[in-house]
Amino acid sequence: MLLPHKYMNLEKSVLKVSSEIIKEFSNKEAIEFDYLYKKMEHKFGVEVNELFIPSLILLHAFGKLEYIMSEDLLEWTE
């Protein structure tokens, strides 16, 4: 579930997935979309299916991620 409630597992939330995505970009400027998805799926399991795209949208809304469609890359912006 994307909306917070008092029984929500914060270890499997949009904010947690977003923070893990940020960690992946700590020493890289660009990462392939599929590679990043597989890393998150390995870490969080199948629950990441509903959290991955909203996490990317959150980071994009803050101006931290750009998607390069022609190369299928996610690029970290400062």
FENHUPE-V83290 format. One record per residue. RES is the residue in one letter. SS is DSSP state (H for helix, E for strand, C for the rest). PHI is phi in radians with two decimals (999 if undefined). OMEGA is omega in whole degrees, 0 to 359 (NA if undefined). Layout:
RES&SS&PHI&OMEGA / RES&SS&PHI&OMEGA
//
This chain:
M&C&999&183 / L&C&-1.53&180 / L&C&-1.38&182 / P&C&-1.27&173 / H&C&-2.65&189 / K&C&-1.23&178 / Y&C&-1.74&184 / M&C&-1.19&175 / N&C&-1.45&184 / L&H&-1.20&177 / E&H&-1.29&178 / K&H&-2.24&181 / S&C&-2.33&180 / V&H&-1.07&180 / L&H&-1.14&179 / K&H&-1.18&179 / V&H&-1.12&178 / S&H&-1.08&179 / S&H&-1.17&177 / E&H&-1.22&176 / I&H&-1.12&177 / I&H&-1.04&178 / K&H&-1.09&179 / E&H&-1.12&180 / F&C&-1.54&184 / S&C&-1.07&180 / N&C&-2.21&180 / K&C&-2.30&176 / E&C&-1.69&181 / A&E&-2.52&180 / I&E&-2.39&176 / E&E&-1.14&182 / F&H&-0.98&182 / D&H&-1.10&179 / Y&H&-1.08&180 / L&H&-1.13&179 / Y&H&-1.07&180 / K&H&-1.10&178 / K&H&-1.09&180 / M&H&-1.22&178 / E&H&-1.14&178 / H&H&-1.13&183 / K&H&-1.33&188 / F&H&-1.85&183 / G&H&1.47&185 / V&H&-1.22&178 / E&H&-1.07&181 / V&H&-1.18&180 / N&H&-0.95&182 / E&H&-1.57&183 / L&C&-1.89&187 / F&H&-1.15&182 / I&H&-1.11&176 / P&H&-1.04&177 / S&H&-1.18&177 / L&H&-1.14&179 / I&H&-1.10&178 / L&H&-1.05&180 / L&H&-1.17&177 / H&H&-1.17&180 / A&H&-1.10&177 / F&C&-1.44&178 / G&C&1.38&182 / K&C&-1.73&181 / L&E&-2.21&172 / E&E&-2.24&178 / Y&E&-1.83&177 / I&E&-1.78&188 / M&C&-1.14&185 / S&C&-1.12&181 / E&C&-1.95&183 / D&C&0.97&181 / L&E&-2.04&168 / L&E&-1.82&184 / E&E&-2.02&178 / W&E&-1.41&179 / T&C&-2.06&180 / E&C&-1.74&NA
//
